[in-house]
Amino acid sequence: MTRAYGILLALVVAAALGLGTLARMPHRVAARPAPAVVAPVVPVALALAVERGGIVPETSAVPKDHRVRLTVINRGSVAVTLRLAGYEDRVTLGPLAPGVARTIEFLADRPGEDFAWLLDGRPAGRLAVTGSHLTDGHR
């Protein structure tokens, strides 16, 4: 009978060691997909005019995570290029001939107060993208 208890004790110790080792092994955690940003169906309209070497209005704002329908008209007498610093990969217009208007859409998903409108490479105005840089549920 003592031999049976010895075997049982050995089995319990082996099981405890095996489970302890298994519990300490790294776990593969399933990656949670990032929540998709869904831009509102109706874009925010933003109209700018190029006149007298500047942008009118000089300052403007749009809400973060909204699609922006940007219309730019060149009321000047020479062709110009217009870019939005920080959004160059999405907002670049040019050359824009005198009297020509162009409309593009982009997602304003990078918040900040000082995105510069670059008219022929020079700052000519600014755009603020209002809203928090934190995602929902992140603290």
C-alpha positions as CSV (number, residue, x, y, z in Angstrom):
1,M,0.0,0.0,0.0
2,T,2.8,2.4,0.7
3,R,4.2,1.7,-2.7
4,A,0.9,2.8,-4.3
5,Y,1.1,6.0,-2.3
6,G,4.6,6.6,-3.5
7,I,3.6,6.2,-7.1
8,L,0.6,8.5,-6.6
9,L,2.8,11.1,-5.0
10,A,5.3,10.9,-7.9
11,L,2.5,11.3,-10.4
12,V,1.1,14.3,-8.5
13,V,4.6,16.0,-8.4
14,A,5.2,15.3,-12.1
15,A,1.8,16.8,-13.0
16,A,2.4,19.9,-10.9
17,L,5.8,20.4,-12.5
18,G,4.4,19.9,-16.0
19,L,1.5,22.3,-15.4
20,G,3.8,24.9,-13.8
21,T,6.1,24.8,-16.8
22,L,3.2,25.0,-19.2
23,A,1.8,28.1,-17.3
24,R,5.1,29.9,-17.6
25,M,5.4,29.5,-21.3
26,P,4.7,32.6,-23.5
27,H,1.2,32.8,-24.6
28,R,0.2,33.9,-28.1
29,V,-2.2,36.8,-27.6
30,A,-4.6,37.3,-30.5
31,A,-4.1,40.8,-31.9
32,R,-7.1,43.0,-31.7
33,P,-7.7,44.8,-34.9
34,A,-7.6,48.6,-34.7
35,P,-11.0,50.2,-34.9
36,A,-11.6,51.4,-38.4
37,V,-12.1,55.1,-38.7
38,V,-15.3,55.7,-40.6
39,A,-15.5,59.1,-42.1
40,P,-19.0,60.7,-42.3
41,V,-20.8,60.1,-45.6
42,V,-21.4,63.8,-46.1
43,P,-18.1,65.6,-46.4
44,V,-17.3,68.9,-44.8
45,A,-17.0,71.6,-47.4
46,L,-14.0,73.9,-47.4
47,A,-13.6,76.7,-50.0
48,L,-10.4,78.6,-50.5
49,A,-9.4,81.3,-52.9
50,V,-5.9,82.3,-54.0
51,E,-5.7,86.1,-54.4
52,R,-3.0,88.7,-54.1
53,G,-0.4,86.1,-53.2
54,G,-2.3,84.7,-50.3
55,I,-5.2,82.4,-49.3
56,V,-8.7,83.6,-48.4
57,P,-9.7,82.8,-45.7
58,E,-6.2,82.8,-44.1
59,T,-7.3,80.4,-41.3
60,S,-9.9,77.6,-41.4
61,A,-10.8,74.6,-39.4
62,V,-12.3,71.2,-40.0
63,P,-13.3,68.4,-37.5
64,K,-11.0,65.4,-37.2
65,D,-12.0,62.1,-38.9
66,H,-14.2,63.8,-41.4
67,R,-13.9,63.8,-45.2
68,V,-13.2,67.2,-46.4
69,R,-14.3,68.4,-49.8
70,L,-11.8,71.2,-50.6
71,T,-12.5,73.6,-53.5
72,V,-9.8,76.0,-54.4
73,I,-10.1,78.8,-57.0
74,N,-7.2,80.8,-58.4
75,R,-8.4,84.4,-58.6
76,G,-4.8,85.6,-59.3
77,S,-3.1,86.3,-62.6
78,V,-0.5,83.6,-62.5
79,A,-0.6,79.8,-62.1
80,V,0.1,78.6,-58.6
81,T,0.7,75.3,-56.6
82,L,-1.0,74.7,-53.3
83,R,0.0,72.1,-50.7
84,L,-1.1,71.4,-47.2
85,A,2.0,70.8,-44.9
86,G,1.4,67.6,-42.9
87,Y,-1.0,66.3,-45.6
88,E,1.2,66.5,-48.7
89,D,0.4,62.9,-49.5
90,R,-3.2,63.8,-49.8
91,V,-3.5,67.6,-50.6
92,T,-1.4,68.9,-53.5
93,L,-3.0,71.1,-56.1
94,G,-1.0,72.5,-59.0
95,P,-0.3,74.0,-61.2
96,L,-3.6,75.8,-60.8
97,A,-4.1,78.3,-63.7
98,P,-5.7,81.7,-63.2
99,G,-9.5,81.5,-63.1
100,V,-9.5,77.8,-62.6
101,A,-11.2,76.0,-59.7
102,R,-10.4,72.5,-58.5
103,T,-12.1,70.2,-56.0
104,I,-10.6,67.3,-54.2
105,E,-11.5,65.2,-51.1
106,F,-9.3,64.0,-48.3
107,L,-9.7,62.5,-44.8
108,A,-8.7,64.9,-42.1
109,D,-7.4,62.3,-39.6
110,R,-4.3,64.1,-38.2
111,P,-5.3,66.5,-35.5
112,G,-3.4,69.8,-35.0
113,E,-3.7,73.5,-35.0
114,D,-1.0,74.6,-37.4
115,F,-1.1,72.8,-40.8
116,A,0.3,75.4,-43.2
117,W,-1.1,76.1,-46.6
118,L,2.0,76.3,-48.8
119,L,1.4,78.6,-51.8
120,D,4.2,78.1,-54.2
121,G,6.2,76.7,-51.3
122,R,5.6,79.6,-48.9
123,P,3.2,79.6,-45.9
124,A,0.1,81.5,-46.9
125,G,-2.5,80.4,-44.3
126,R,-3.3,77.6,-41.9
127,L,-5.7,74.8,-41.3
128,A,-6.7,73.5,-37.9
129,V,-8.0,69.9,-37.7
130,T,-10.0,69.9,-34.4
131,G,-10.5,67.0,-32.2
132,S,-8.6,64.7,-29.9
133,H,-5.6,62.7,-31.0
134,L,-6.7,59.9,-28.6
135,T,-8.8,57.1,-30.0
136,D,-12.0,56.0,-28.2
137,G,-11.3,53.8,-25.2
138,H,-7.6,54.8,-25.0
139,R,-6.5,56.7,-21.9
